[in-house]
């Protein structure tokens, strides 16, 4: 008999700000290409759940990004996922190409944050943080 996972969350975490998405990307860069938690603390984590979380975050901050950046991020995420899926053993170089795209996503987010600060747009807390 298998024991239920005490960490199972039927409502998975979705990043709710640009900085939280950036944190998600850092985790993804470290856990690529499989995104599987080798400690088994989070046995449901995999390439699909991690990219669902990332894209879900894009959806949450879509207005802050603007449609052009949002579309670019969706495309970059899909391409990165395909690279990681094509190199699950990290042996053919596709994982490195996927990581490059995750870093490119970070750059797009950084640009969005700079633009928000320059325009003095408040974050959800009313501060000018770029978030």
PEBEL-V640555 format. One line per field, one symbol per residue. ss: DSSP state (H for helix, E for strand, L for the rest). phi: phi as a letter, one per 40 degrees, with the letter a starting at -180 (. if undefined). psi: psi as a letter, one per 20 degrees, with the letter a starting at -180 (. if undefined). A space follows every 50 residues. Layout:
BEGIN
ss->???
phi->???
psi->???
END
This chain:
BEGIN
ss->LLLLLLLLLLLLLLLLLHHHHHHHHHHHHHHLLLLLLLLLLLLLLLHHHH HHHHHHHHHHLHHHHLHHHHHHHHHHHHHHHHHHHLLLLLLLLHHHHHHH HHHHHHHHHHHHHHHHHHLLLLLLLLLLLLL
phi->.cccccccbcbccbdbaccccccdcdccdcccccgccccgcbcccadccc cccccccdccbdcccgcccdccccccccccdcccccaccfbbgccccccd cccccdcccccccccccdcfcccccgccbgc
psi->pqqqoiipoinqpppjrhhhgggggggghhjqihjpoiijhmiipahghg hggghhggghjghhhqhggggggggggggggggghilhjlijihghhghg hhhhghhggggggghhghilpqahjjqnii.
END
